[in-house]
Amino acid sequence: MLLTLGAATSCSQDKEDPTPTTTDGSILKAQLVQKWQLDEIYLNGTLSASGTSIKDRYIIQFKADDTYTQTLLSDGTAFKGTWKLEPGTATVLHLTDHKGDAQDYVIGASSVRELRYARVNKEGKTEELRFSSTL
């Protein structure tokens, strides 16, 4: 199930261009290729967890070869998977984890410093993950 995220608001110091896209998603893909640290989780628009209170907090590194590595901050355990932007949408991020399980996320915001994507979880709630760049 896919969802549409509302417009995001930000502080004046964080002004950035909205998520740029092309038909093939090449600009967005270039922005995603880096390391991102999970900072906040929102459920149905309400902050659910942030910082060290996030269970299984991690860094995810998207690579140009369409693979990613997710590393747990608690113990350094790393998991590998694949990723792609769905053709024709350029805002649907398709992740396949190390077990072969797939999940689609809608990218709500992306810049060189911030990444937000969301999905509807098993409980039927919109779960938005907010990341910051580790650059």
Secondary structure, 3 states (H helix, E strand, C coil): CCCCCCCCCCCHHHCCCCCCCCCCCHHHHHHHCCEEEEEEEEECCEEEEEHHHCCCCEEEEECCCCEEEEEECCCCCEEEEEEEECCCCCCEEEEECCCCCEEEEEEEEECCCEEEEEEECCCCCEEEEEEEECC
